Amino acid sequence: MNPRRFELLEQARRALPTNVKVELSGDAIVMQASPPALHQRNLAIIQRQFDAHCPEGFFGSGNSDIATERVGKVRNPDLTYLPDAAVDLPQHDVPAELALIAVELVSPSNPENNWVGKLRDYPVMGVPLYLIVDPRVKTVTLFSEPENGRYRCRRDANFGETVHIPEPFGFALRTESLLPATD
């Protein structure tokens, strides 16, 4: 991506209101409203389990911008795990390759952002694990082993089943407490 174009998009992104999530994906600026309580509850259930298995020297972060300037992408996962040293970085955005995982809960109003856009962007950005929780269809999907711009492995589970989360977390994610979306 042209560095000047990225810089202009980044300036536009920072000028937008703070009560919305704003991301960059190539030439597109993606905006989303703040999530509802169901989203936040399901996210809390997921985060508690990850926090219990978080490797030493890392912390869970919601609404942190992770960026890869070389491919012109800035994404804001619902949850990611970053090294403690990321708080000392001079820039606002955290380099995406420092993230251990990106966790996303699918928005009923814009599922393509998670299932298409972020599934395309996260492996290119160097995020090793991508977990999609989709309350619309009561599924959890883990993508891993990024290679050549895509994830090589995919594991699917229904709400109520467990999903093995590999190292550096190394645990079985329990999903029986997740709530499905209502119409």
C-alpha positions in Angstrom: 0.0 0.0 0.0 1.1 3.5 -0.8 2.4 5.0 2.6 0.9 8.5 1.8 -2.5 7.0 1.1 -2.3 5.0 4.4 -1.4 8.2 6.2 -4.4 10.1 4.7 -6.8 7.3 5.7 -5.3 7.1 9.1 -5.8 10.9 9.6 -9.5 10.5 8.5 -9.9 7.6 10.9 -8.6 9.6 13.8 -10.9 12.5 13.1 -14.0 10.4 13.4 -16.1 10.3 16.6 -14.8 8.2 19.5 -18.1 6.4 20.3 -17.8 4.2 17.2 -15.2 1.5 16.3 -13.3 2.7 13.2 -11.0 0.3 11.2 -9.0 0.5 8.0 -9.0 -2.3 5.4 -7.2 -1.3 2.3 -9.0 1.7 0.9 -12.1 1.2 3.1 -12.9 2.8 6.4 -15.2 0.4 8.4 -17.3 2.0 11.2 -19.5 0.2 13.7 -21.7 1.4 16.6 -21.1 0.4 20.1 -22.2 -3.2 20.8 -25.3 -4.3 22.8 -25.3 -6.0 26.2 -25.6 -9.5 24.8 -22.4 -9.0 22.9 -20.6 -7.7 26.0 -21.9 -10.6 28.1 -20.7 -13.2 25.7 -17.4 -11.4 25.3 -17.0 -11.4 29.1 -17.5 -15.2 29.2 -14.8 -15.7 26.6 -12.4 -13.2 28.2 -12.6 -14.8 31.6 -11.4 -18.1 30.2 -8.6 -16.5 28.2 -7.5 -14.4 31.2 -7.2 -17.6 33.3 -4.7 -19.0 30.6 -3.0 -15.8 29.5 0.8 -16.3 29.2 3.0 -14.4 31.6 3.9 -10.9 30.2 0.7 -10.5 28.2 -2.6 -8.8 29.0 -6.1 -8.9 27.5 -7.2 -5.8 25.7 -10.5 -4.7 24.2 -10.8 -2.0 21.6 -7.0 -1.8 20.9 -6.2 -0.8 17.4 -3.7 -3.3 15.8 -2.1 -2.2 12.6 0.1 -3.4 9.8 1.2 -0.3 7.7 2.9 -2.4 5.0 -0.5 -3.8 4.0 -2.5 -0.7 4.9 -4.7 -2.3 7.6 -5.9 -1.2 11.0 -8.3 -3.5 12.9 -9.9 -3.2 16.3 -10.7 -6.7 17.6 -13.3 -7.2 20.4 -10.5 -8.8 22.4 -6.8 -9.4 21.8 -3.8 -10.3 23.9 -0.8 -8.1 23.7 2.7 -8.0 25.4 3.0 -5.9 28.5 5.7 -3.9 26.6 3.0 -2.6 24.2 2.0 0.0 26.7 5.4 1.7 26.2 5.1 2.0 22.4 5.1 5.6 21.3 2.4 5.1 18.6 -1.3 4.7 19.2 -1.7 1.6 17.1 0.0 -1.6 18.2 1.8 -3.6 15.6 -0.5 -6.5 14.7 2.2 -9.1 14.8 2.5 -8.6 18.5 -1.1 -9.8 19.1 -1.5 -13.5 20.2 -5.1 -13.7 19.0 -8.0 -11.7 17.7 -11.4 -12.5 19.1 -14.5 -11.2 17.4 -18.2 -11.6 18.2 -20.2 -11.3 15.1 -22.5 -8.3 14.8 -25.9 -9.2 13.4 -25.9 -6.0 11.4 -22.6 -6.6 9.7 -21.5 -10.2 9.8 -19.4 -9.8 6.6 -16.9 -7.6 8.5 -15.9 -10.7 10.6 -16.5 -13.5 8.2 -15.0 -11.8 5.1 -13.1 -8.7 5.9 -11.3 -9.7 9.1 -10.9 -13.3 8.0 -9.0 -11.8 5.0 -7.1 -9.2 7.0 -5.9 -10.9 10.2 -3.7 -13.6 8.5 -2.1 -11.0 6.3 -1.5 -8.8 9.3 0.3 -11.7 11.1 -2.3 -12.5 13.8 -1.6 -16.2 14.6 -5.1 -17.1 15.9 -8.6 -15.7 15.0 -11.6 -16.8 17.0 -15.1 -15.9 15.7 -18.1 -16.3 18.0 -21.3 -16.1 16.0 -24.4 -15.9 18.3 -26.7 -15.7 15.2 -26.0 -19.4 14.4 -24.6 -20.5 17.8 -21.1 -21.4 16.6 -17.5 -20.7 17.5 -14.8 -21.0 14.9 -11.1 -20.9 15.4 -8.7 -20.1 12.6 -5.0 -20.8 13.0 -1.7 -21.3 11.2 -1.6 -18.2 8.9 0.4 -18.9 5.7 0.5 -17.0 2.4 -2.3 -14.6 3.4 -4.8 -17.1 4.8 -5.4 -19.4 7.7 -4.5 -23.1 7.0 -6.6 -24.6 9.8 -10.2 -24.2 10.9 -12.0 -25.7 13.9 -15.8 -25.3 14.3 -18.0 -26.0 17.3 -21.5 -25.3 18.3 -22.5 -23.5 21.4 -22.3 -26.1 24.2 -19.2 -27.8 22.8 -15.6 -27.0 23.6 -13.0 -25.6 21.3 -9.3 -26.4 21.9 -7.3 -23.1 22.0 -3.7 -23.9 21.2 -0.5 -22.6 22.9 0.4 -20.1 24.1 -3.0 -20.3 25.9 -3.4 -24.1 25.8 -7.0 -24.8 27.1 -10.4 -26.0 26.1 -12.8 -23.1 25.7 -16.2 -23.8 27.2 -19.1 -22.4 25.2 -22.2 -23.7 27.1 -22.8 -20.3 28.8 -22.8 -18.3 25.6 -26.2 -16.8 24.7 -27.6 -16.9 21.1 -28.8 -13.8 19.4 -32.5 -13.2 19.4 -34.4 -12.0 16.4 
